[in-house]
Amino acid sequence: MRDAVYVVKMSLNVIPEVKEALVTNGAYDIVARVEKKDLEELKRVFKTKIWSLENISTSETIICYT
């Protein structure tokens, strides 16, 4: 199972909008920082690039504003 987590991490790292992907312990396997200018662009990245990755069964999005 842990091998699948690292495969997902490496797959996330090649997506330009993913600025950081970290393997964690606890409730989540990976925390990724994805940057886009607006919510529509963010949705597009998830729909077309992230959710289509093998071994991703669920995700949770937390929006942070700077």
For each residue, the residues with C-beta under 8 A, 3 or more apart:
1: 4 5
2: 5 6
3: 6 7
4: 1 7 8 55
5: 1 2 8 9 23 29 30 55
6: 2 3 9 10 23
7: 3 4 10 11 54 55
8: 4 5 11 12 29 30 53 54 55 56
9: 5 6 12 13 21 22 23 30
10: 6 7 13 14
11: 7 8 14 15 53 54
12: 8 9 15 18 21 30 32 50 53
13: 9 10 18 21
14: 10 11
15: 11 12 18 34 45 49 50
16:
17: 34 35 36 45 49
18: 12 13 15 21 32 33 34 50
19: 33 34 35
20: 32 33
21: 9 12 13 18 30 31 32 33
22: 9 30 31 32
23: 5 6 9 29 30
24: 28 29 30 31
25:
26:
27:
28: 24 31 60
29: 5 8 23 24
30: 5 8 9 12 21 22 23 24
31: 21 22 24 28
32: 12 18 20 21 22 50
33: 18 19 20 21
34: 15 17 18 19 42 45 46 50
35: 17 19
36: 17 39 41 42 45
37: 41
38: 41 42
39: 36 42 43 63
40: 43 44
41: 36 37 38 44 45
42: 34 36 38 39 45 46 61 63
43: 39 40 46 47
44: 40 41 47 48
45: 15 17 34 36 41 42 48 49 50
46: 34 42 43 49 50 51 59 61
47: 43 44 51
48: 44 45 52
49: 15 17 45 46 52 53
50: 12 15 18 32 34 45 46 53 56 59
51: 46 47 56 59
52: 48 49
53: 8 11 12 49 50 56
54: 7 8 11
55: 4 5 7 8
56: 8 50 51 53 59
57:
58:
59: 46 50 51 56
60: 28
61: 42 46
62:
63: 39 42
64:
65:
66:
